[in-house]
Amino acid sequence: MLNTKVVKCALVLLAGLLVAGNAAAKEMKIAYVDVQAVAAKIPQSAALQETIRSEFAQRVEAVNKLEKDINFNIEKLRRDGPTMSTEQQDSLKTTLTTQRQQYEQLARPLDEEIRNRQAEERNKILALIKTAIDVVAEREKFDLVLNSGAAVYAKPEYDISEAVATQVSKAK
């Protein structure tokens, strides 16, 4: 989740420390954080999901209703089609075509809007997490904090995810 350039720089720094010798590496205080776990745990994420759900609820409901209507008419055509007159079949097919066009006009833009909105809000959450990481790292005097995905192995005592989640939870 964190910027790949930052992760690459951190890995290069770590490699340099290992080459420089154990004495230099022991002086540096390093921690890691699982950003995804923190994002899933904090109350702001749940509030975000609820906000987006309520923001788009009416439009999602309209698209779902239209989808049910389309499925109903498809089933009706399949089930009753052989007993319907040609005019009735043509009328139902026209209705289905119109409904599908309406569905396409509503569903795609709605899906795109929801994804954009989620990305916007996710970026806000990640900014809160980044700020909390900075606060925790400064308070506990860490020289380097890595994303947990960047570390091949790390002892659990170097995981500051819980402290970061607590810090983010305090933020408004």
C-alpha positions in Angstrom: 0.0 0.0 0.0 2.8 2.4 0.8 4.6 4.0 -2.1 6.8 1.4 -3.9 9.6 4.0 -4.1 9.6 4.3 -0.3 9.7 0.5 0.0 12.5 0.2 -2.5 14.5 2.9 -0.7 14.0 1.1 2.6 15.1 -2.2 1.2 18.2 -0.5 -0.3 18.9 1.1 3.1 18.5 -2.3 4.9 20.8 -4.0 2.4 23.4 -1.2 2.9 23.2 -1.7 6.7 23.7 -5.4 6.4 26.8 -4.8 4.2 28.1 -2.2 6.5 28.2 -4.7 9.3 26.2 -5.8 12.3 27.4 -2.9 14.5 25.6 -0.2 12.4 22.5 -2.4 12.1 22.2 -2.9 15.8 22.2 0.8 16.4 19.2 1.4 14.1 15.8 0.9 15.6 13.5 -0.7 13.0 9.8 -1.6 13.2 7.1 -2.8 10.8 3.4 -2.2 10.4 0.6 -4.1 8.6 -1.2 -1.2 6.9 -4.0 -3.4 5.5 -4.7 -4.9 8.9 -4.7 -1.4 10.5 -7.1 -0.1 7.8 -9.5 -3.0 8.4 -9.4 -2.6 12.2 -10.0 1.1 12.6 -13.5 2.5 13.2 -13.0 5.1 10.4 -13.0 2.3 7.8 -16.4 1.0 9.0 -17.8 4.5 9.0 -16.5 5.0 5.5 -18.2 1.9 4.2 -21.5 2.9 5.8 -21.2 6.4 4.4 -20.6 5.1 0.8 -23.4 2.5 1.2 -25.9 5.2 2.3 -24.7 7.7 -0.3 -25.5 5.4 -3.2 -28.3 3.3 -1.6 -31.2 4.7 -3.7 -29.3 4.4 -7.0 -28.1 0.8 -6.1 -31.7 -0.1 -5.2 -33.0 1.2 -8.6 -30.4 -0.8 -10.5 -31.2 -3.9 -8.5 -34.9 -3.5 -9.1 -34.3 -3.1 -12.9 -32.1 -6.2 -12.8 -34.9 -8.1 -11.1 -37.4 -6.9 -13.7 -35.1 -8.0 -16.5 -34.6 -11.4 -15.0 -38.4 -11.7 -14.5 -39.1 -10.8 -18.1 -36.4 -13.2 -19.4 -38.0 -16.0 -17.3 -41.5 -15.0 -18.5 -40.3 -15.1 -22.1 -38.7 -18.5 -21.6 -41.6 -19.9 -19.7 -44.6 -18.4 -21.5 -43.0 -17.6 -24.9 -44.4 -20.7 -26.6 -47.9 -19.9 -25.6 -47.7 -16.2 -26.4 -48.7 -14.6 -29.7 -46.0 -13.2 -31.9 -47.1 -9.7 -31.0 -46.8 -10.4 -27.3 -43.4 -12.0 -27.7 -42.2 -9.0 -29.8 -43.6 -6.6 -27.2 -41.8 -8.4 -24.3 -38.5 -8.6 -26.3 -38.8 -4.8 -26.9 -39.4 -4.2 -23.2 -36.3 -6.4 -22.4 -34.2 -4.5 -24.9 -35.2 -1.2 -23.4 -34.6 -2.5 -19.8 -31.2 -3.7 -20.7 -30.3 -0.4 -22.3 -31.5 1.4 -19.1 -29.5 -1.0 -17.0 -26.3 -0.3 -19.0 -26.9 3.4 -18.7 -27.4 3.2 -14.9 -25.1 0.4 -13.8 -21.8 1.2 -15.4 -21.6 4.8 -14.3 -22.8 3.9 -10.8 -20.2 1.2 -10.5 -17.5 3.6 -11.6 -18.7 6.4 -9.2 -18.7 3.9 -6.3 -15.2 2.7 -7.1 -13.9 6.3 -7.5 -15.6 7.3 -4.2 -14.1 4.3 -2.4 -10.6 5.1 -3.8 -11.0 8.7 -2.6 -12.0 7.7 0.9 -9.4 4.9 1.0 -6.7 7.6 0.3 -8.0 9.6 3.2 -7.7 6.6 5.5 -4.2 5.8 4.2 -3.2 9.5 5.0 -4.5 9.0 8.5 -2.5 5.8 8.9 0.6 7.4 7.5 0.3 10.3 10.0 -0.3 7.8 12.9 2.8 5.8 11.8 4.8 9.0 11.9 3.5 9.8 15.4 4.2 6.3 16.7 7.7 6.2 15.1 8.6 9.5 16.5 7.3 8.7 20.0 9.0 5.4 20.2 12.2 6.6 18.4 12.2 4.3 15.4 14.7 5.1 12.7 12.8 3.0 10.0 9.3 1.7 9.7 8.5 -0.8 7.0 5.3 -2.1 5.6 4.9 -5.7 6.8 4.9 -6.9 3.1 8.4 -5.6 2.6 9.9 -7.7 5.4 10.6 -11.4 4.6 10.9 -12.1 8.3 10.4 -10.0 11.3 9.9 -10.8 15.0 6.5 -10.0 16.3 7.9 -7.6 18.9 8.8 -5.2 16.1 5.2 -5.0 14.9 3.7 -1.6 15.7 0.4 -2.2 13.9 -1.6 -2.2 17.2 -0.1 1.1 18.3 -0.7 2.6 14.9 -4.4 1.4 15.0 -4.8 2.9 18.4 -3.3 6.2 17.3 -5.5 6.3 14.2 -8.6 5.5 16.3 -7.9 8.6 18.4 -7.8 10.8 15.3 -11.0 12.5 14.1 
